[in-house]
Amino acid sequence: MKSWTSLLLICFLVTGCASTSKKSADLGKGLLIMSTDTSYIVAGTQIDKANGEALMSALDNTGRKKLIVIEKDIEYLLTLREQFKTKGYSLFYIDSERRVKAVSL
Protein backbone atom coordinates (compact mmCIF):
# COMPACT_ATOMS: atom_id res chain seq x y z
CA MET A 1 0.00 0.00 0.00
CA LYS A 2 2.83 2.35 0.86
CA SER A 3 4.49 1.80 -2.53
CA TRP A 4 1.22 2.68 -4.34
CA THR A 5 0.95 5.88 -2.37
CA SER A 6 4.52 6.77 -3.23
CA LEU A 7 3.92 5.97 -6.90
CA LEU A 8 0.79 8.13 -7.00
CA LEU A 9 2.64 10.96 -5.30
CA ILE A 10 5.46 10.79 -7.84
CA CYS A 11 2.96 10.74 -10.74
CA PHE A 12 1.17 13.73 -9.25
CA LEU A 13 4.43 15.67 -8.90
CA VAL A 14 5.57 14.83 -12.44
CA THR A 15 2.20 15.85 -13.88
CA GLY A 16 2.22 19.07 -11.89
CA CYS A 17 5.73 19.98 -12.99
CA ALA A 18 4.94 19.18 -16.62
CA SER A 19 1.86 21.39 -16.61
CA THR A 20 3.79 24.20 -14.92
CA SER A 21 6.56 24.10 -17.51
CA LYS A 22 4.05 24.27 -20.36
CA LYS A 23 2.54 27.44 -18.95
CA SER A 24 5.90 29.14 -18.53
CA ALA A 25 6.90 28.19 -22.07
CA ASP A 26 3.99 30.28 -23.37
CA LEU A 27 5.29 33.35 -21.57
CA GLY A 28 7.70 35.67 -23.30
CA LYS A 29 6.43 35.22 -26.83
CA GLY A 30 7.25 38.87 -27.53
CA LEU A 31 10.66 40.13 -28.58
CA LEU A 32 12.05 43.36 -27.18
CA ILE A 33 14.10 45.05 -29.87
CA MET A 34 16.90 47.11 -28.40
CA SER A 35 18.44 49.98 -30.35
CA THR A 36 21.25 52.49 -30.53
CA ASP A 37 21.24 55.69 -32.56
CA THR A 38 22.26 53.85 -35.73
CA SER A 39 21.33 50.19 -35.26
CA TYR A 40 18.94 47.64 -33.82
CA ILE A 41 20.00 44.69 -31.71
CA VAL A 42 18.01 41.55 -32.48
CA ALA A 43 18.92 38.28 -30.75
CA GLY A 44 22.44 39.52 -30.06
CA THR A 45 23.07 40.70 -33.64
CA GLN A 46 23.60 44.37 -34.42
CA ILE A 47 21.77 45.50 -37.58
CA ASP A 48 22.04 48.90 -39.25
CA LYS A 49 18.74 50.83 -39.05
CA ALA A 50 18.93 51.64 -42.76
CA ASN A 51 18.99 47.93 -43.70
CA GLY A 52 15.32 46.94 -43.47
CA GLU A 53 15.88 43.67 -45.31
CA ALA A 54 18.46 42.47 -42.79
CA LEU A 55 16.18 43.53 -39.94
CA MET A 56 13.26 41.54 -41.33
CA SER A 57 15.51 38.53 -41.90
CA ALA A 58 16.81 38.65 -38.32
CA LEU A 59 13.26 38.97 -36.97
CA ASP A 60 12.09 36.02 -39.07
CA ASN A 61 14.94 33.91 -37.67
CA THR A 62 13.79 34.51 -34.08
CA GLY A 63 10.37 32.99 -34.73
CA ARG A 64 8.68 35.59 -32.56
CA LYS A 65 5.71 37.51 -33.96
CA LYS A 66 5.15 40.11 -31.21
CA LEU A 67 7.69 42.91 -31.40
CA ILE A 68 8.21 45.54 -28.72
CA VAL A 69 10.25 48.71 -29.25
CA ILE A 70 10.67 52.03 -27.48
CA GLU A 71 8.68 55.01 -28.68
CA LYS A 72 11.51 56.77 -30.52
CA ASP A 73 11.96 53.78 -32.87
CA ILE A 74 8.34 53.39 -33.88
CA GLU A 75 8.42 55.93 -36.73
CA TYR A 76 11.15 54.09 -38.63
CA LEU A 77 9.52 50.71 -38.09
CA LEU A 78 6.27 52.04 -39.50
CA THR A 79 8.06 52.46 -42.84
CA LEU A 80 8.20 48.64 -42.81
CA ARG A 81 4.48 48.42 -41.99
CA GLU A 82 3.48 46.41 -45.06
CA GLN A 83 6.23 43.85 -44.53
CA PHE A 84 5.24 43.41 -40.89
CA LYS A 85 1.59 43.06 -41.87
CA THR A 86 2.16 40.44 -44.59
CA LYS A 87 4.36 38.34 -42.30
CA GLY A 88 1.83 38.42 -39.44
CA TYR A 89 3.78 40.50 -36.92
CA SER A 90 2.21 42.47 -34.09
CA LEU A 91 3.98 45.68 -33.17
CA PHE A 92 3.97 47.34 -29.75
CA TYR A 93 5.88 50.26 -28.29
CA ILE A 94 6.71 51.53 -24.83
CA ASP A 95 5.80 55.20 -24.41
CA SER A 96 7.47 57.82 -22.24
CA GLU A 97 5.20 56.90 -19.32
CA ARG A 98 6.30 53.23 -19.56
CA ARG A 99 2.99 52.00 -20.93
CA VAL A 100 2.87 49.42 -23.69
CA LYS A 101 0.71 50.43 -26.65
CA ALA A 102 -0.29 48.45 -29.71
CA VAL A 103 0.37 49.77 -33.20
CA SER A 104 -2.26 49.27 -35.87
CA LEU A 105 -0.73 47.66 -38.93
C-alpha positions as CSV (number, residue, x, y, z in Angstrom):
1,M,0.0,0.0,0.0
2,K,2.8,2.4,0.9
3,S,4.5,1.8,-2.5
4,W,1.2,2.7,-4.3
5,T,0.9,5.9,-2.4
6,S,4.5,6.8,-3.2
7,L,3.9,6.0,-6.9
8,L,0.8,8.1,-7.0
9,L,2.6,11.0,-5.3
10,I,5.5,10.8,-7.8
11,C,3.0,10.7,-10.7
12,F,1.2,13.7,-9.2
13,L,4.4,15.7,-8.9
14,V,5.6,14.8,-12.4
15,T,2.2,15.8,-13.9
16,G,2.2,19.1,-11.9
17,C,5.7,20.0,-13.0
18,A,4.9,19.2,-16.6
19,S,1.9,21.4,-16.6
20,T,3.8,24.2,-14.9
21,S,6.6,24.1,-17.5
22,K,4.0,24.3,-20.4
23,K,2.5,27.4,-19.0
24,S,5.9,29.1,-18.5
25,A,6.9,28.2,-22.1
26,D,4.0,30.3,-23.4
27,L,5.3,33.3,-21.6
28,G,7.7,35.7,-23.3
29,K,6.4,35.2,-26.8
30,G,7.2,38.9,-27.5
31,L,10.7,40.1,-28.6
32,L,12.0,43.4,-27.2
33,I,14.1,45.1,-29.9
34,M,16.9,47.1,-28.4
35,S,18.4,50.0,-30.4
36,T,21.2,52.5,-30.5
37,D,21.2,55.7,-32.6
38,T,22.3,53.8,-35.7
39,S,21.3,50.2,-35.3
40,Y,18.9,47.6,-33.8
41,I,20.0,44.7,-31.7
42,V,18.0,41.5,-32.5
43,A,18.9,38.3,-30.8
44,G,22.4,39.5,-30.1
45,T,23.1,40.7,-33.6
46,Q,23.6,44.4,-34.4
47,I,21.8,45.5,-37.6
48,D,22.0,48.9,-39.2
49,K,18.7,50.8,-39.0
50,A,18.9,51.6,-42.8
51,N,19.0,47.9,-43.7
52,G,15.3,46.9,-43.5
53,E,15.9,43.7,-45.3
54,A,18.5,42.5,-42.8
55,L,16.2,43.5,-39.9
56,M,13.3,41.5,-41.3
57,S,15.5,38.5,-41.9
58,A,16.8,38.7,-38.3
59,L,13.3,39.0,-37.0
60,D,12.1,36.0,-39.1
61,N,14.9,33.9,-37.7
62,T,13.8,34.5,-34.1
63,G,10.4,33.0,-34.7
64,R,8.7,35.6,-32.6
65,K,5.7,37.5,-34.0
66,K,5.2,40.1,-31.2
67,L,7.7,42.9,-31.4
68,I,8.2,45.5,-28.7
69,V,10.2,48.7,-29.2
70,I,10.7,52.0,-27.5
71,E,8.7,55.0,-28.7
72,K,11.5,56.8,-30.5
73,D,12.0,53.8,-32.9
74,I,8.3,53.4,-33.9
75,E,8.4,55.9,-36.7
76,Y,11.2,54.1,-38.6
77,L,9.5,50.7,-38.1
78,L,6.3,52.0,-39.5
79,T,8.1,52.5,-42.8
80,L,8.2,48.6,-42.8
81,R,4.5,48.4,-42.0
82,E,3.5,46.4,-45.1
83,Q,6.2,43.9,-44.5
84,F,5.2,43.4,-40.9
85,K,1.6,43.1,-41.9
86,T,2.2,40.4,-44.6
87,K,4.4,38.3,-42.3
88,G,1.8,38.4,-39.4
89,Y,3.8,40.5,-36.9
90,S,2.2,42.5,-34.1
91,L,4.0,45.7,-33.2
92,F,4.0,47.3,-29.7
93,Y,5.9,50.3,-28.3
94,I,6.7,51.5,-24.8
95,D,5.8,55.2,-24.4
96,S,7.5,57.8,-22.2
97,E,5.2,56.9,-19.3
98,R,6.3,53.2,-19.6
99,R,3.0,52.0,-20.9
100,V,2.9,49.4,-23.7
101,K,0.7,50.4,-26.6
102,A,-0.3,48.4,-29.7
103,V,0.4,49.8,-33.2
104,S,-2.3,49.3,-35.9
105,L,-0.7,47.7,-38.9
